[in-house]
Amino acid sequence: MSYAVRAEAAEAVVAEIATAGGRAIAVAADIADSAAFRAMVTRAEAELGPVTILVNNAGVAWQGTLDTYDREQVARMRQVNVDGVIHATRAVMASIRARRYGRIVNLASMAAIGTALSGNAFYVATKAEQTQALGNQRLDINDRRP
């Protein structure tokens, strides 16, 4: 499990997984930073074995309009909501393909198809870009042939 902030929440999830009999680690890694995320995957694979399931659920939201536009807020939102999903997927897809088994699940938002909520246009744009960038990629790999 990666996290950018809220280490205590990530550790609580790891503890829940351990209590249920599973294995997990929490690693600080900003998904918007490709190198940091690749390093997190390397550590996870060293400690837990190959990644077979990736759930891309990181996301940030910022409400703004053309009147309140904040370039830095919109850029950060795009770095996490779009680039982050691409970084995470690229970090694991080669090893998943090599093993011919794995799942990559991208959680986006209903906002990707539009919203009437005021101030959400920039968020909607990042979620639409995320679904368009990866929506046509078949990354559900389950090929057991020798």
C-alpha positions in Angstrom: 0.0 0.0 0.0 1.4 3.4 -0.9 0.5 6.7 0.6 1.5 10.3 0.1 0.1 11.5 3.4 -1.6 10.0 6.5 0.9 7.3 7.4 -1.1 6.4 10.4 -4.2 5.6 8.3 -2.0 3.4 6.0 -0.5 1.6 8.9 -4.0 1.0 10.3 -5.0 -0.7 7.0 -1.8 -2.8 7.1 -2.7 -3.9 10.7 -6.2 -4.9 9.6 -4.8 -7.0 6.8 -2.4 -8.7 9.2 -5.2 -9.3 11.7 -7.1 -11.0 8.9 -4.1 -13.3 8.1 -2.7 -11.4 5.1 0.6 -9.7 4.5 1.0 -6.0 3.6 3.4 -3.1 4.0 2.8 0.7 3.9 5.3 2.7 1.9 5.4 6.5 1.5 5.4 7.1 -2.2 3.8 10.0 -4.2 2.1 8.4 -7.1 2.8 11.5 -9.1 6.5 10.8 -8.9 7.2 7.9 -11.3 10.6 7.0 -9.8 9.3 7.0 -6.2 6.4 4.7 -7.2 8.8 2.3 -9.1 10.9 2.2 -5.9 7.9 1.4 -3.8 7.0 -1.5 -6.2 10.5 -2.8 -6.0 10.4 -2.8 -2.2 7.0 -4.4 -2.2 8.1 -7.2 -4.5 11.3 -7.8 -2.5 9.3 -8.1 0.7 6.1 -9.7 -0.4 6.7 -11.2 -3.9 5.4 -10.2 -7.3 2.6 -7.8 -7.7 -0.4 -9.7 -9.1 -3.1 -7.1 -8.4 -2.8 -3.3 -8.7 -5.7 -1.1 -7.6 -5.3 2.5 -8.8 -7.4 4.4 -6.4 -5.3 7.5 -5.6 -7.0 10.7 -6.4 -7.2 14.4 -5.4 -10.0 16.9 -6.1 -10.0 20.6 -6.2 -13.1 22.7 -6.8 -12.6 25.8 -9.0 -14.0 27.8 -11.8 -12.5 29.9 -14.5 -12.7 32.8 -12.1 -10.9 31.0 -9.3 -8.5 29.0 -11.5 -5.3 28.0 -9.7 -2.8 26.5 -12.1 -0.8 24.7 -9.4 -3.9 23.0 -8.0 -5.1 21.9 -11.4 -1.5 20.7 -12.3 -1.3 18.7 -9.0 -4.7 17.2 -9.6 -3.7 16.0 -13.1 -0.3 14.7 -11.8 -2.1 12.4 -9.4 -5.4 11.6 -11.2 -3.9 11.0 -14.6 -0.1 10.7 -14.5 -0.2 8.7 -11.3 -2.4 6.0 -12.8 -0.1 5.8 -15.8 3.0 5.6 -13.5 1.5 2.9 -11.3 0.3 0.8 -14.3 3.6 1.0 -16.1 5.5 0.1 -12.9 3.8 -3.3 -12.7 2.5 -4.2 -16.2 5.8 -5.7 -17.5 6.1 -8.2 -14.7 2.4 -9.0 -14.8 2.7 -9.7 -18.6 5.9 -11.7 -18.0 4.0 -14.0 -15.6 0.9 -14.0 -17.8 -1.2 -13.4 -14.8 -2.5 -10.3 -13.0 -5.2 -7.7 -12.6 -5.1 -3.9 -12.8 -8.2 -2.1 -11.6 -8.5 1.6 -12.2 -11.0 3.4 -10.0 -12.1 6.7 -11.5 -15.3 8.6 -10.9 -18.7 8.9 -12.4 -17.6 12.5 -12.9 -15.6 11.2 -15.9 -18.8 11.3 -17.9 -19.7 14.8 -16.7 -21.3 16.6 -13.9 -23.6 19.5 -13.3 -21.9 20.4 -10.0 -20.5 23.8 -10.0 -16.7 24.1 -9.7 -15.9 20.5 -10.7 -15.0 21.0 -14.4 -11.2 20.7 -13.9 -11.7 17.6 -11.7 -14.0 16.1 -14.3 -11.4 16.8 -17.0 -8.8 14.8 -15.1 -11.1 11.8 -14.5 -12.2 11.8 -18.1 -8.6 11.9 -19.3 -7.8 9.0 -16.9 -10.6 6.8 -18.3 -9.8 7.7 -21.9 -6.1 7.1 -21.5 -6.5 3.7 -19.9 -10.1 2.7 -20.7 -9.2 0.8 -23.8 -6.3 -1.0 -22.4 -7.0 -4.7 -21.7 -4.8 -5.4 -18.6 -6.7 -8.3 -17.2 -4.1 -10.9 -17.8 -4.8 -14.5 -17.1 -2.9 -16.7 -19.5 -1.8 -20.0 -17.9 -0.4 -21.6 -21.1 3.1 -23.1 -20.7 
